[in-house]
């Protein structure tokens, strides 16, 4: 049974599923996906996300604000804590730094990232980190804010082994997405081969980044098996072992171990 450790169920276009969320979930369950972590990218959309998934025990939630989402009011630690202590919320984020879309490297991104880490430590839940074109600042803030204390994950991992080692040293997991199946992703596959067995997760980041052979289609949690197949091939493991160890890692990640 697979775990999709990072998806955005509230962003999936249900036109592909007869406008029925339950139809989507039925398809996911038939694909041996045991659990999904539905990740928040906008706190002000959290309530709607919660209403969508509240009746599904196989779906847990995070709460946070994506680094590319600018907000008009200050996002304080207390404000984040109000959300991350809600029912079904098991992690904080996603948060982090994105200098690809925010090329001016705004200071509010760094401050918001620090606030998420402080909130995560306060409630003893792991933090989900997005990083793009921001390797040094991401690691620096993780270290400066002692994120090792709450642990976390670098989701949709796209960096190199040097960055990976630094993240692992700070009590972070690495989560691999459909990008790992792309022809141009040899750098990521190198990390897949090297990461310790007890420190990786698998995800879809759906509805984005559908893996080969579904590339070009809307992504969804059932496609996490293609990521698992990629990991199995690169690590010379059985698919069953990848499913089992990534599942164990996911629950350990939530325990901050």
C-alpha positions in Angstrom: 0.0 0.0 0.0 1.3 3.4 -1.0 1.4 6.7 0.9 1.1 10.0 -1.1 3.0 12.2 1.3 2.2 15.5 -0.6 -0.8 16.3 -2.7 -3.2 19.2 -3.2 -6.6 17.5 -3.4 -8.5 20.7 -3.3 -6.7 21.9 -6.5 -7.7 18.8 -8.6 -10.1 19.6 -11.4 -13.0 17.2 -10.7 -14.3 17.5 -14.3 -12.1 14.4 -14.9 -14.1 12.5 -12.2 -17.7 13.3 -13.0 -17.5 16.4 -10.7 -17.3 14.0 -7.8 -14.6 14.1 -5.1 -15.7 10.7 -3.8 -15.2 9.3 -7.3 -11.7 10.5 -7.3 -11.0 8.9 -3.9 -12.6 5.6 -5.0 -10.1 5.5 -7.9 -7.2 6.3 -5.6 -8.2 3.6 -3.2 -8.4 1.0 -6.0 -4.8 1.9 -6.8 -3.5 0.7 -3.4 -3.0 4.2 -2.0 -3.6 3.9 1.8 -3.2 7.5 2.9 -2.7 11.0 1.5 -1.4 14.2 3.1 -3.3 17.0 1.6 -1.0 20.1 1.8 -2.3 23.6 2.3 -0.8 26.4 0.1 -3.1 29.2 1.3 -4.3 29.5 4.9 -7.3 31.5 3.7 -8.4 28.5 1.7 -7.9 26.0 4.6 -11.5 25.9 5.7 -12.7 24.9 2.2 -10.0 22.3 2.0 -11.0 20.9 5.4 -14.7 20.7 4.4 -13.7 18.8 1.3 -11.7 16.0 3.1 -13.1 16.0 6.6 -15.1 12.8 6.2 -12.1 10.8 4.9 -10.0 9.1 7.5 -7.3 8.3 4.9 -6.6 12.0 4.3 -4.7 14.1 6.7 -3.9 17.8 6.4 -1.2 20.4 6.7 -1.6 24.1 7.3 0.6 26.9 6.0 1.2 29.5 3.3 3.2 28.7 0.1 6.2 31.1 -0.4 4.8 32.5 -3.6 1.5 33.5 -2.0 1.7 37.1 -0.9 -0.8 38.3 1.7 -2.0 41.7 2.7 -1.7 41.3 6.4 1.2 40.1 8.5 1.3 36.3 8.9 2.3 35.9 12.5 3.4 32.8 14.4 0.2 33.0 16.4 -1.9 33.1 13.2 -0.1 30.0 11.9 -0.6 28.2 15.2 -4.3 28.8 15.1 -4.5 26.7 12.0 -1.8 24.0 12.6 -3.6 23.0 15.8 -6.9 22.2 14.0 -8.3 18.8 13.6 -6.6 16.5 11.1 -3.6 18.8 10.7 -0.4 16.7 11.1 2.3 19.1 9.6 3.1 22.7 9.1 3.4 24.2 5.6 4.0 24.2 2.9 6.4 27.0 3.4 10.0 27.8 2.3 11.6 30.0 -0.3 11.0 30.4 -4.0 13.4 32.7 -5.9 12.3 31.3 -9.3 9.0 33.2 -9.2 10.2 35.8 -6.7 13.5 36.8 -8.3 13.9 39.9 -6.1 14.3 37.5 -3.1 11.7 39.3 -0.9 12.5 39.5 2.8 8.9 38.7 3.7 9.5 35.2 2.3 12.3 34.6 4.7 10.4 36.0 7.6 7.4 33.9 6.8 9.5 30.8 6.6 11.0 31.5 10.0 7.5 32.0 11.4 6.4 28.6 10.1 9.4 26.9 11.7 8.7 28.6 15.0 5.1 27.5 14.9 6.1 23.9 14.0 8.5 23.8 17.0 5.8 25.2 19.2 3.3 22.5 18.3 5.9 19.8 17.8 4.9 19.0 14.2 7.2 18.6 11.2 7.5 21.4 8.6 7.0 20.9 4.9 9.6 22.9 2.9 9.4 24.1 -0.7 12.7 25.4 -2.1 13.5 26.6 -5.6 16.6 28.5 -6.6 17.2 29.1 -2.9 19.6 26.4 -1.6 21.8 28.5 0.6 19.1 30.6 2.2 16.9 27.5 2.8 19.6 25.6 4.7 20.8 28.7 6.5 17.3 29.4 7.9 16.7 25.8 8.8 19.9 25.9 10.8 19.3 29.4 12.3 15.8 28.5 13.4 16.8 25.1 14.8 14.3 23.3 12.6 16.1 20.1 13.5 14.0 20.2 16.7 10.7 19.7 14.9 12.1 17.9 11.8 10.6 18.2 8.3 10.8 17.3 4.7 12.2 18.9 1.6 9.2 18.1 -0.7 9.4 17.6 -4.4 13.1 17.2 -4.1 15.0 18.7 -7.1 18.4 19.6 -5.6 21.8 17.9 -5.7 23.5 15.5 -3.3 25.4 18.3 -1.6 22.2 20.0 -0.6 20.6 16.7 0.3 23.3 15.8 2.8 22.9 19.2 4.5 19.1 18.7 4.8 19.5 15.1 6.1 21.9 16.4 8.8 19.2 18.8 9.9 16.7 16.0 10.6 14.9 16.4 7.3 13.4 13.8 5.0 13.7 14.0 1.2 10.4 13.5 -0.8 10.6 12.5 -4.5 7.9 13.4 -7.0 7.1 12.6 -10.6 10.0 14.9 -11.7 12.3 12.0 -10.8 10.9 10.1 -13.8 11.7 12.8 -16.3 14.6 12.2 -18.7 16.4 15.3 -17.5 16.3 14.4 -13.8 19.5 12.4 -13.4 20.7 14.7 -10.6 17.5 13.7 -8.6 18.0 10.0 -9.4 21.5 10.2 -8.1 20.1 11.4 -4.8 17.5 8.6 -4.8 20.3 6.1 -5.1 22.3 7.7 -2.2 19.6 8.7 0.3 19.5 6.5 3.4 16.6 4.0 3.3 14.9 5.5 6.3 14.9 9.1 5.1 12.9 9.2 1.9 9.2 9.7 1.1 7.3 9.6 -2.2 4.6 12.0 -3.4 2.7 13.2 -6.4 2.3 17.0 -5.7 -0.9 16.5 -7.6 -2.5 17.9 -9.6 1.0 19.0 -10.8 4.0 17.2 -12.2 2.4 14.0 -13.5 5.1 11.3 -13.8 6.0 9.3 -16.8 4.0 7.6 -18.4 1.2 10.0 -17.4 3.1 13.2 -18.2 0.8 15.8 -19.7 -2.2 14.6 -17.8 -3.6 16.0 -14.6 -1.8 14.3 -11.8 -3.6 12.6 -8.9 -2.5 10.4 -5.9 -3.0 7.1 -7.7 0.0 8.0 -9.9 2.3 7.8 -6.8 3.0 4.2 -7.9 5.0 5.5 -10.8 7.3 7.4 -8.5 7.7 4.3 -6.4 8.6 2.3 -9.5 11.3 4.9 -10.3 12.7 4.6 -6.8 12.6 0.8 -6.9 14.5 0.8 -10.2 17.2 3.3 -9.0 17.7 1.5 -5.7 17.5 -2.0 -7.1 14.6 -2.8 -4.7 11.3 -4.5 -5.2 8.2 -2.2 -5.6 6.7 -3.8 -2.5 9.8 -2.8 -0.4 9.7 0.8 -1.6 6.0 0.9 -0.7 6.6 -0.6 2.7 9.7 1.5 3.6 8.2 4.8 2.4 5.1 4.1 4.4 7.1 3.4 7.5 9.1 6.6 6.9 6.0 8.7 6.5 4.6 7.7 9.9 8.1 8.2 11.5 8.2 11.6 9.8 4.9 12.5 11.6 6.4 11.3 14.9 9.4 13.6 14.4 11.8 10.6 14.6 
